[in-house]
């Protein structure tokens, strides 16, 4: 199973560490490593930019050696736009997902804001990855992490279980197509309340069939259309149900 870890090498601005934690939280990545040879208190001032992500900072691991951050990983990706005389494979961020192993921990390694990663740190990794930027500037550390995680998510390298936060789908429109039964119910509803030239007209049914086939409405879209027409007709669903119930009782009484 594939697992991702974000590694920051000697970050220089605490607020950037907070922004990194926030990006990690958005993509459901909990594992943050920070490499600092001498300092241990590197995240104390990072919390104010880590909205809803304090747990990532609380559990971040501070290590003193670079190899301690990537040594147990199956793969490490060094993010840098500098061209090094390195033997490791270079790729662009949009192509990275296809190169990653399917199993093991993958370290996503980001360097210092002022000078990035050193050559020996890049050489210790499996791949070097570049985020394309047309000018001479480079992205802010938090931006670079966010873009990288987005591309991994977009490419499918971050699977549903990890990298995609659980969504609250309550109230979200259903994407399934409306059923034949639902469409038939919609037509019967119109037939019940249309009057004058719009009632019992063959061209009306032909028009509705053509329109609905072209629109391919989802279940919630058809339901919304129901509600709109009910509102215009001043026929709330509650009153319609009561009318249906009364009609059914009348039919039952006549059968007896």
N, C-alpha and C positions, 0 to 999 in steps of 0.2 A: 504494500500500500504506500502510495506517495504522500509525503509529508513535507511541509515547507517551514523554513526557519529564516528569520531576517537577522542579519549580522551587520552591526554598525561599527566601523573601525574608527576609534577616536573622534566621535562627533564633537564639534566645537561650540555649538549653540544649543542649550537645553530646550529651547522652544521647538527646535527641529525634531528632537527626540520625541516630544509630545505629539507633533504632527505625524511622525512615523507610527506611533502607537495608535493614533486615531485611524490612519489608513489601514493598519493591520486589523483593527477591530471591525472595520467595514467589510473586510474580506475574511473574517473569522479565522485569522491566524494568531495564535496566542504566544508563539515562541519567539522571544526577542533576546538576542545576545549582543552585548556591548563590549568591545575590546578596548581596554585602557591599561597600559603598562603600570601606571603608578597611582592613578586616582580611582577610588571606589565610589565616591559620592557624585555620580554624574547625572543622576535623574531627579535630584531633589527639586529643581526648578522647572521640571518638564510637565508637571501635572496640570498647569493652567491652560495648556494647549492640547491636552489629551482628553477631549470631551468624551465621556462614556467609556474611557479606555484605561482607567487607573489600574485595573487589575493586570493589564499587560505590563505596566511599569512596575507594579508591586512584585511581579514574578519574573522580571527581567534578570538574566544572569550576567554578572560582570566578570569577565575573565581578563587575565593579564597577558596572555599570549594568543596570537592569532590562530595558531594551530589548535588551541583549546576550543575555539568557536566552530571550527569546521572539521576537526579530526575524526569525528564519529559519523560524518555525513557520507552518503553515497555519491554526492555530486555537489560542487560549489560553483556558483556563477558570480564572476567579478563584474560589477557594473562600472564601466568607464568608457569615455569617448576618446581617450588618448590612445594613440597607436603606439603600442610597445613592440620591441623586438622580441616577441614571445612566441613560443611554439604552440601554445594552446589555441584552440579554434575560436575564431571571432564570429559573432553573429549579431544581427539586429534584433531589437526587443520583440518585434512582431513575429519573428521566426523561432524564438527560443522554445516555445512550448513543444514543438515537434522533436526537439533534441534531447529532452529530459527523460531520465529513466522512469519506468512505471512504479518502481518500488524504492523504498528507503527515504531518508531525509535529504532534502535539497536545501542548501544554504544559499540565500540571496544576499550577496555581500556588497555593501556600499561604503565608500571611503569618506575621508575628511572633506568638509565643505570648502576649505581653502586650496587643497592640493590633491584630493582624491586618494586613490590607492597607489601604493608603491609597487614597483616592478616585481619585487619578490612576493608580494601579496597576490598580485595577479597570477604569477606563475604557479602559486600554490593551489589555484582553483582549476576547475575542469574546463570552463568556458569563460570567454570574455564577452560581455553583452553591451551593446551600445544603444542608447535611446537617441534616435535621430533628431537633431536640432539644426536648423539651417544656418544660424549665425555662429558667432564665436563664443557666446555665452553657454553656460550649462545650467541645468535645472537645479532648483533648490533641493536639498536632501529629502524633505518630506514629499515634494512634488515627484521626485524621481521614484521613490518607493511606491507612491500611489499609481503612477503611470505603469510601473512594472507589474504590480498586482492586477491592475485592470487588464493589461494585455494577456497575462496568464489566465485570468478568468474568461476573457473573451475567446481565447483559443481553446478553452476546455481543459487546460492543464490543471486548473483548480476545479476539482469536481464538486458535485452538489453537496457532499458531506463536509468538505472543507473548502473554505474560500468563498462560500456563498451563505450569508447569514439567513436564518430562517425568516421567512416573510409572513406577515399577517395578511392572509388572503381574504379575510372577512370583508365582504362588501366589494371585492374586486370582480369585475365582470367576467362571467364564464365565457371561455373561448370556444366551447363545444357548439356545433351548429344546432340551430333549432330543429326539433324533430318534425316529422310529417304530421304527427298528432297535434303538436303545438300550433303549427301553421294552419291546420284544419280548424282548430279552435278559434284562431284569430279570424278566419274567414266567416265562421258561424257568428262570431260576435258582431262583425260588420253587417252581416245579413239581418241580424236581429234589430239593429238600430238605424240602418240606412233607410231613407224614405224617398218618395218621389221617383225621379228618373234614375236614381242610383240603386233602386231596389229591384231585384229579380231581372237583372240585365246580364246577358251572356258576355257582352264586351267587358263588363266590370270584372267578372271572374277571370277572363283571359288576361286583362291588364294586370290584375293582382298576381296571377301566377307568373307572368313574365317578370314583373317587378321583383317579387320575392326570390325567384331563381337567380336574378342578376345580383341582388344584394347579398344573398347567402347570410341572412342574419344569424347571430349567435342567440343562445337562449335568453340571455339578459337583454340583448338588444330588442328582441321581439317582445319581451316583458315590458321594457320601457315604452315601446310603441303602443302596447296595450294600455298602459297607464296614461299616456298622453291622450289617446282617443277617448278613454273613459272620462278623463277630466274635461275634455271639450264637450262630451255628450252629457256631462253631469250625471254619470252613472258609476258611482264608486263600486269597487269590487265587492264590498260588503252587501250593497243593495242588489247587485247582480246575483250573488250567491243566494240571497233570500228569495229572489224571483225564481231562480232555478229550483229551489227547494219547494216553493209553492206550486210550480208547474208539475214537478214530479209527484207531489202529493195529490194534485188534481187528477193526473193521469192514472195514478194508482186507485183512486176512488172510483173513477169511471170504469176501470177494468173489473172492479168488484160488482 
